[in-house]
Amino acid sequence: MVLVGFDGTTCCGSMGLSPMKCPRCNCLDDKVVDSRMAKDGAAIRRRRQCTDCGHRFTTYEEIEELEMLVAKQNNAREPFERSKVLAGLRKACQKRPVAIEVLETAAKEICSELAEEGRREIPSKHIGLKVMEKLQDIDSVAYVRFASVYRQFQAVGEFIEEIEHLEKRPQRTPLQPDLFESKSP
């Protein structure tokens, strides 16, 4: 990476920054000739010019997201995948009158909430609880379906207890905003 001063001079080695290698001649000295926002503000596009051969090339600077890992109950670790959260929501809502857009929004919200926590490893139980929270607000039948698998119901009484608990809970619609910001333990 090269820093460009107000007078057009370049600085590569200070502050621990590394210069970009020219793809043509492998020279480690270049200057930035243009910088623009890219990918709707998620990146910076820089046009660079090698000071040795004059070749121009483009680099992109993006925020590096920390890869989240899921800590499974059997102590295995695997990369977190939003698609698995969405698949779980879809399976629970199968043959229910729930629009895919609602499920995609719920999956996005779950992923955002998990990312905001800033943990590199997320217990699978924590993800399951987040999915159950969203399903309670989306569709009660889908919630009970997911809860029965997630909590491994073994008897009809467990279904009844969960349904009774659900009936005591105040009803909300997915479009109803929270009055107070809820914090997960």
Backbone torsions as a table, in degrees:
resi	resn	phi	psi	omega
1	MET	NA	141.3	-177.6
2	VAL	-119.1	133.2	173.6
3	LEU	-97.0	135.7	-179.7
4	VAL	-109.6	124.0	179.3
5	GLY	-78.1	171.1	179.7
6	PHE	-62.4	-27.4	-179.0
7	ASP	-89.8	5.5	177.6
8	GLY	91.1	-3.2	179.1
9	THR	-74.9	153.2	179.9
10	THR	-108.4	153.7	179.8
11	CYS	-136.8	117.8	-177.1
12	CYS	-108.8	-41.1	-169.3
13	GLY	-89.9	-19.6	-175.6
14	SER	-74.4	159.2	177.4
15	MET	60.0	22.1	175.3
16	GLY	73.2	12.7	-179.9
17	LEU	-85.0	145.7	179.0
18	SER	-101.6	142.4	176.0
19	PRO	-75.0	165.0	175.8
20	MET	-90.8	138.4	179.5
21	LYS	-83.2	130.8	177.7
22	CYS	-64.1	129.1	-179.1
23	PRO	-69.6	-16.3	-179.1
24	ARG	-91.4	-50.9	-173.3
25	CYS	-114.7	-0.8	180.0
26	ASN	65.2	16.1	176.8
27	CYS	-68.6	143.9	-179.0
28	LEU	-99.6	22.0	179.6
29	ASP	-126.8	120.6	178.4
30	ASP	-144.6	172.0	174.4
31	LYS	-132.9	147.6	178.6
32	VAL	-84.8	124.1	-179.5
33	VAL	-103.6	-16.0	178.7
34	ASP	-160.8	138.8	175.0
35	SER	-130.7	133.0	179.0
36	ARG	-142.3	154.6	174.6
37	MET	-71.9	142.7	179.4
38	ALA	-137.2	165.3	176.7
39	LYS	49.7	49.6	178.2
40	ASP	53.6	39.8	176.5
41	GLY	89.6	-1.5	-178.7
42	ALA	-85.2	-6.2	-178.2
43	ALA	-151.7	164.8	173.4
44	ILE	-120.3	126.8	177.7
45	ARG	-96.4	126.7	180.0
46	ARG	-121.5	130.1	171.6
47	ARG	-93.4	128.0	-177.8
48	ARG	-121.1	155.6	176.7
49	GLN	-133.2	128.6	178.1
50	CYS	-68.4	132.5	179.6
51	THR	-78.7	-13.7	-179.4
52	ASP	-89.5	-54.9	-175.1
53	CYS	-105.5	-10.8	178.4
54	GLY	83.8	-0.9	-179.8
55	HIS	-63.6	136.3	176.6
56	ARG	-101.5	140.0	178.4
57	PHE	-147.6	163.5	-175.8
58	THR	-113.4	138.1	173.4
59	THR	-126.0	156.4	176.7
60	TYR	-123.0	136.0	177.7
61	GLU	-112.5	123.0	-178.0
62	GLU	-131.0	157.2	174.6
63	ILE	-72.9	131.6	179.7
64	GLU	-90.2	117.9	179.1
65	GLU	-80.7	138.2	175.0
66	LEU	-70.5	133.2	177.6
67	GLU	-75.6	122.3	178.1
68	MET	-89.2	141.0	177.2
69	LEU	-113.0	146.0	176.3
70	VAL	-98.2	124.2	176.5
71	ALA	-91.4	107.6	-177.5
72	LYS	-78.1	165.4	-179.1
73	GLN	-66.3	-24.6	179.2
74	ASN	-89.7	15.8	179.8
75	ASN	72.6	4.3	175.5
76	ALA	-74.9	155.7	177.0
77	ARG	-122.6	138.0	176.3
78	GLU	-145.4	154.0	-180.0
79	PRO	-61.6	140.6	176.0
80	PHE	-69.3	134.6	179.3
81	GLU	-130.1	120.7	177.9
82	ARG	-58.6	-34.3	-177.7
83	SER	-61.6	-30.7	178.7
84	LYS	-72.7	-35.8	176.0
85	VAL	-63.3	-47.2	179.3
86	LEU	-63.1	-39.7	179.2
87	ALA	-63.0	-40.1	177.6
88	GLY	-64.2	-41.8	177.1
89	LEU	-63.9	-43.3	-179.1
90	ARG	-64.7	-41.5	-179.6
91	LYS	-63.1	-43.0	179.8
92	ALA	-65.5	-33.4	-176.6
93	CYS	-95.6	8.9	-179.3
94	GLN	-57.4	131.7	-179.3
95	LYS	62.5	26.8	175.2
96	ARG	-115.2	153.1	-178.1
97	PRO	-79.3	63.2	-179.5
98	VAL	-121.1	124.6	-179.2
99	ALA	-70.0	144.3	179.5
100	ILE	-60.8	-31.2	179.0
101	GLU	-61.9	-36.8	178.4
102	VAL	-65.1	-41.6	179.8
103	LEU	-68.6	-40.1	178.1
104	GLU	-64.1	-39.8	177.2
105	THR	-64.4	-42.8	178.7
106	ALA	-62.1	-43.9	178.9
107	ALA	-62.4	-42.6	178.8
108	LYS	-62.3	-43.5	179.1
109	GLU	-63.9	-41.9	178.2
110	ILE	-60.8	-46.7	-180.0
111	CYS	-62.3	-41.4	178.9
112	SER	-64.0	-44.2	179.3
113	GLU	-61.5	-42.1	179.6
114	LEU	-66.3	-41.1	179.6
115	ALA	-65.5	-37.8	179.7
116	GLU	-64.1	-26.7	178.5
117	GLU	-67.8	-23.3	175.0
118	GLY	72.6	18.4	179.6
119	ARG	-91.1	140.4	176.8
120	ARG	-78.1	-33.9	178.8
121	GLU	-116.6	129.8	-179.2
122	ILE	-119.5	122.7	177.0
123	PRO	-62.4	139.4	-179.2
124	SER	-59.6	-30.8	178.2
125	LYS	-62.5	-38.2	179.9
126	HIS	-64.4	-41.3	178.1
127	ILE	-64.6	-44.5	178.8
128	GLY	-59.2	-40.2	178.1
129	LEU	-64.9	-39.0	177.8
130	LYS	-63.9	-42.0	178.9
131	VAL	-63.1	-43.2	179.1
132	MET	-62.6	-40.1	177.8
133	GLU	-58.4	-45.1	-179.1
134	LYS	-67.6	-41.3	-178.7
135	LEU	-65.8	-30.9	177.3
136	GLN	-58.7	-37.0	-178.7
137	ASP	-83.9	-20.4	-176.0
138	ILE	-89.9	-53.0	-174.1
139	ASP	-160.0	121.2	-175.4
140	SER	-67.2	-34.8	178.3
141	VAL	-67.0	-43.2	177.4
142	ALA	-62.8	-37.9	177.8
143	TYR	-60.3	-48.3	-178.7
144	VAL	-64.4	-39.3	176.6
145	ARG	-57.9	-51.1	-177.5
146	PHE	-64.4	-44.5	-179.3
147	ALA	-60.2	-38.0	-178.0
148	SER	-64.8	-36.0	178.2
149	VAL	-79.8	-46.0	-176.9
150	TYR	-61.8	-43.5	-178.7
151	ARG	-93.3	1.4	176.1
152	GLN	55.1	57.6	177.9
153	PHE	-58.0	136.5	-179.6
154	GLN	-114.2	-15.8	-176.2
155	ALA	-138.6	158.3	-179.9
156	VAL	-60.4	-34.5	-179.8
157	GLY	-58.1	-33.3	179.0
158	GLU	-67.9	-37.3	175.5
159	PHE	-63.2	-45.8	-178.2
160	ILE	-61.9	-44.8	178.5
161	GLU	-59.0	-43.7	-178.9
162	GLU	-66.6	-40.1	178.6
163	ILE	-66.2	-41.9	177.7
164	GLU	-62.3	-41.9	177.7
165	HIS	-62.5	-40.8	-179.9
166	LEU	-66.2	-38.9	-179.6
167	GLU	-67.3	-28.7	179.2
168	LYS	-76.5	-19.4	-177.2
169	ARG	-77.1	137.7	176.9
170	PRO	-61.5	140.2	-178.2
171	GLN	-81.8	137.8	175.1
172	ARG	-132.1	154.2	173.8
173	THR	-101.3	157.2	179.8
174	PRO	-60.9	-23.0	-177.7
175	LEU	-87.6	-10.4	-178.6
176	GLN	-77.2	121.7	-178.0
177	PRO	-74.9	155.1	174.7
178	ASP	-72.7	136.5	175.0
179	LEU	-79.7	-33.6	-179.4
180	PHE	-125.9	143.9	179.7
181	GLU	-73.7	122.8	179.7
182	SER	-89.1	142.3	179.4
183	LYS	-118.5	130.6	179.1
184	SER	-80.7	145.3	179.6
185	PRO	-69.7	NA	NA
